[in-house]
Amino acid sequence: MTTSVNELLKQEPGEILEWLKSVQSGNNLVTNDYNWWLGIAEVANSKARKETVSEKKLQWAEVAIQVYDYLEDRAYPNSNSTDCSAKMLSVAMINQLGVVAGHPVLDPQATQEWFFKRLTGSLEEVTKMASNWQTRPIEEILQLRNLKNRLNVIEALRSAGYLQQDAELTKWLEIKSKLP
Amino acid sequence: MADLFYNKLPDELAREMAQAKAIGVKPKTLNRIADVDSEFAVVANAGTLKWVITEQGELVVVVKWIGTTEIAHSVLTEGKPVQAAGEAEISSLSGQFYGISITNYSGHYQPDEASVELGKASFEKLGIRFL
């Protein structure tokens, strides 16, 4: 039986986190439908931004990020849609609640590390690919577009003043406008 | 006519519309090739797009994020039903548009896989072919 997303989301975020745990442990069977899960993430994402109580706000963000992470492995090949949604939510939470070093949601350093971990080539290689991207195979064009989407996250974090000046990151940001 | 998909998260609509209004969200309707213009090029080159095909068959798009705020698909239709919905990556260079990828991702409308083909066909009518 498919649980109603609307009913589920009427619960407190702490209860939903418990429910997610029970799903992950296999004690609660639910649908594998990608968009059903995405609905939970989208609403939790929105509630995290609007919630005024810090503890609940972070719990909603955790619900969204856990579901985005779950979906990341189930997405179309090479799609980074939910990966970027999770990180954009982190940036929004940092904007609203401030930096907490070592926190899974509120540490800007984690987002910077995420960016570097996802790189698939050197700056030189990517610059070369970007110079004639329209002639390249679709897989490479998508790779470059995904990089642009991740740079959008980094740019949002940096423009809010949460990333220290980093020469390497600056160089990556400089090629963003050349990416498809 | 294709099956319709309904907004599965209507409880959120008022909040989503208010938020979209507050940050000045302007979905773009692409009815004719002339609508695929320099304004759309700026939107497409910004990053991921959300798209819907409305009940009337209009293709409407919006950039997925404005700042750090994610725009819900329901904002494109004010919560009305759609024939198809999803996300797309499209890039523009020297007046040419390149379709990079298209999906049926929408937690609000939860459309089926057929949305991808409907979306591709609608963009193709406007000269945007997915590679």
HADDOCK unambig.tbl for C-alpha pairs under 7 A between the chains (distance, minus, plus):
assign (segid A and resid 6 and name CA) (segid B and resid 9 and name CA) 6.50 0.50 0.50
assign (segid A and resid 35 and name CA) (segid B and resid 105 and name CA) 6.18 0.50 0.50
assign (segid A and resid 35 and name CA) (segid B and resid 106 and name CA) 5.83 0.50 0.50
assign (segid A and resid 35 and name CA) (segid B and resid 107 and name CA) 4.75 0.50 0.50
assign (segid A and resid 35 and name CA) (segid B and resid 110 and name CA) 4.95 0.50 0.50
assign (segid A and resid 36 and name CA) (segid B and resid 107 and name CA) 5.99 0.50 0.50
assign (segid A and resid 36 and name CA) (segid B and resid 110 and name CA) 6.42 0.50 0.50
assign (segid A and resid 38 and name CA) (segid B and resid 106 and name CA) 6.86 0.50 0.50
assign (segid A and resid 38 and name CA) (segid B and resid 107 and name CA) 4.49 0.50 0.50
assign (segid A and resid 39 and name CA) (segid B and resid 107 and name CA) 3.51 0.50 0.50
assign (segid A and resid 39 and name CA) (segid B and resid 108 and name CA) 5.61 0.50 0.50
assign (segid A and resid 42 and name CA) (segid B and resid 107 and name CA) 6.52 0.50 0.50
assign (segid A and resid 88 and name CA) (segid B and resid 68 and name CA) 5.56 0.50 0.50
assign (segid A and resid 89 and name CA) (segid B and resid 68 and name CA) 6.98 0.50 0.50
assign (segid A and resid 91 and name CA) (segid B and resid 68 and name CA) 6.98 0.50 0.50
assign (segid A and resid 92 and name CA) (segid B and resid 68 and name CA) 5.85 0.50 0.50
assign (segid A and resid 138 and name CA) (segid B and resid 100 and name CA) 6.81 0.50 0.50
assign (segid A and resid 138 and name CA) (segid B and resid 131 and name CA) 6.35 0.50 0.50
assign (segid A and resid 142 and name CA) (segid B and resid 100 and name CA) 6.13 0.50 0.50
assign (segid A and resid 149 and name CA) (segid B and resid 47 and name CA) 5.84 0.50 0.50
assign (segid A and resid 156 and name CA) (segid B and resid 67 and name CA) 6.91 0.50 0.50
assign (segid A and resid 156 and name CA) (segid B and resid 68 and name CA) 6.95 0.50 0.50
assign (segid A and resid 180 and name CA) (segid B and resid 45 and name CA) 6.85 0.50 0.50
assign (segid A and resid 180 and name CA) (segid B and resid 91 and name CA) 5.30 0.50 0.50
